[in-house]
Amino acid sequence: MTQRLYLTAARNLYGLEGVHYLDEPKGLLLKDGEFVAPTPQEHSEIIVEVARLQAAYDALDYSRLRKAKYDLLNQDEMRYDDIKNSTTTWVDAIDAIKAAHPK
């Protein structure tokens, strides 16, 4: 678990005003103007939120992988060439990317 993810989870739970970054998650919460360690319950809640955030991120991994591959294609030229040459190069390339990175 990264500190950034821990911080995001804490901010989601306790609001942007009450949570600030420190070097270690141990002194993360700002209460009454002082940095304090999260209580065991707060820490547990943050860990659950971290897991939720990580699962949401992981669920979209296929999308990030597809986009990286799509960006390597010269899609406009491929579509134009397909129209001019009566080919399916673009569709074939897109289908191959989708097959390689299914939802």
N, C-alpha and C positions, 0 to 999 in steps of 0.2 A: 504494500500500500504506500502510495506516495504522500508526501506532506501536502501537496497541492490538492489531491483528492480528499484527504482528511479535512482540509480547510474548506473545500467546497461543500462537503457533507455537513460540517458544523454550521456554515453560513446558511445552508438550506434549512436547517433545523432551528437555528437561533437568530437568524437575521443578519444582515450585513453590518449593522451598527455594533453588534456585540461580539464580533469575532474578528481577530486580527492575527496575522501571521507571526509566528516565532520560529526559532530554529527547530524546535521539537514539539510534537503534539502535546507534550505534558503541560505546557503553559499557554494553552491556546485561547481560552475563553476570557473575555474582558468583562468583569463584573464590578460595578461601582468604581470604575477607573483603575482597577488592578487586574493584572494577568494572574489567573489562577488555573490550577490543573482541573480538568473536567472531573466531575464526580464519577464514580463507577457507573452509575445509571446513564449519565450524559455520554460517557465514553462508549457504552454499549449501544446507545441510540445512534451515535455517530458511526460506529462500525456497521450497523444495519444499513444506514444511509449510504455508506461507502459501497457496500455490497450491491445495493439497488442501482447506484450510479454506474458501477463497473458492469453490471449485467446489461443495463441500457446501452452503454457504450459498445460492449461486445456484440450485442444483438445487431448492430449496424456495421459490423466489420466487413461483411460482404459488400456493402455499399461503398465503403472507402476503397476497397480493393478494386471494385469495378471502375470507379471514377478514375483511379490512377491509370488503369489500362485504357479507358476511353480517351483520356487526355493525350495518350501517345499516338492516337489515330488522327489522320488528317481526314476527318469525316466529311467535310464539305466536298473535298476533291473526290473522295471515294464515291459519294452519292452521285456527283456529276458524271464521273467515269462510268458508273453503273447505268445511268440513263443513256449516255451516248453509246455504250458498248453492249447494252442489253445483258448486263452481268449482275451478279448478286454479291459482289465482294464486300460491300459495306454490311449488308444483312448477315453474311457469313461471319464476318469479324465480330459483330455485336453478339450473335448467337454463341460464338466460341467463348467470349468473355463471360456471358451469362452462365454458360455451362460450367466454366471453370470456377465461378464464384456464385453458387446458387444461394437463394434466400434461405 
